[in-house]
Amino acid sequence: MAKNVSEKNLLQNYGVLFYNVVKDTELSRELEEYGYDAAEVANGKALYDNLVQLYDDNVKETAEEITAYKKFTDLFDALLNTYTTDRKKAKIIFKEKPEVLTNLKIKGIQPRRNAVVLDSIKIFYQTIQNNTDLLQPLQRLKITTTHVQNQLDQLQAVERAYADYIQEKGESQQATKNKDLAFKTLEKWIREFYAIAKIALEDKPQLLEGVAKLVRS
């Protein structure tokens, strides 16, 4: 959050800086004599405009990543909660049949890693769906054909949501890299600009103070 606030402040300061350089004729005249004419200032402003666009893209992509992750976790938690209960039911029904527990992948402690959990869930419900001998005794505990199919449908929704999240995460990371590079490029221009401005405005301390405040804030 602090980094985001700092970057936003920098963007605002740089925007004001370019506005003032163009608007303030005295400042423009002094800097023009040291190479910062309208064309060079326009080059810097183009770097700034590009950064603003990439910053906004980064904000958008980050928001989309957060939304995608929230959707995935909500769907996953709902699936997992039902599976955890169904797993307990199946362990009770088949407690005397260790081979069934093994086939359903419910022997021992429930796994914690997401990928392993999803694989276990898929095997559990597909095995039950494909074996009426397993489904029949489970029905009295409300694990029916419809229930099993609903869980498999939910599993597919979770897998799609996870794929969407991974895609959004990658896009967000790339947007961050693009924004960071644009910041470095503009900051290099700003540092050189300020170094020259200190020379150009040496006898205009009030003008220099205004530039320094925007650059250093």
Secondary structure as the mmCIF struct_conf table of DSSP 4:
data_model
#
loop_
_struct_conf.conf_type_id
_struct_conf.id
_struct_conf.beg_label_comp_id
_struct_conf.beg_label_asym_id
_struct_conf.beg_label_seq_id
_struct_conf.end_label_comp_id
_struct_conf.end_label_asym_id
_struct_conf.end_label_seq_id
HELX_RH_AL_P HELX_RH_AL_P1 ALA A 2 LYS A 23
HELX_RH_AL_P HELX_RH_AL_P2 THR A 25 GLU A 32
TURN_TY1_P TURN_TY1_P1 GLU A 33 GLY A 35
HELX_RH_AL_P HELX_RH_AL_P3 ALA A 38 ILE A 93
TURN_TY1_P TURN_TY1_P2 PHE A 94 GLU A 96
HELX_RH_AL_P HELX_RH_AL_P4 PRO A 98 ASN A 103
TURN_TY1_P TURN_TY1_P3 LEU A 104 LYS A 105
BEND BEND1 LYS A 107 ILE A 109
HELX_LH_PP_P HELX_LH_PP_P1 GLN A 110 PRO A 111
BEND BEND2 ARG A 113 ARG A 113
HELX_RH_AL_P HELX_RH_AL_P5 ASN A 114 GLN A 129
TURN_TY1_P TURN_TY1_P4 ASN A 130 ASN A 130
HELX_RH_AL_P HELX_RH_AL_P6 THR A 132 LEU A 138
HELX_RH_3T_P HELX_RH_3T_P1 GLN A 139 LEU A 141
TURN_TY1_P TURN_TY1_P5 LYS A 142 LYS A 142
HELX_RH_AL_P HELX_RH_AL_P7 THR A 145 ALA A 200
TURN_TY1_P TURN_TY1_P6 LEU A 201 ASP A 203
HELX_RH_AL_P HELX_RH_AL_P8 PRO A 205 ARG A 216
#
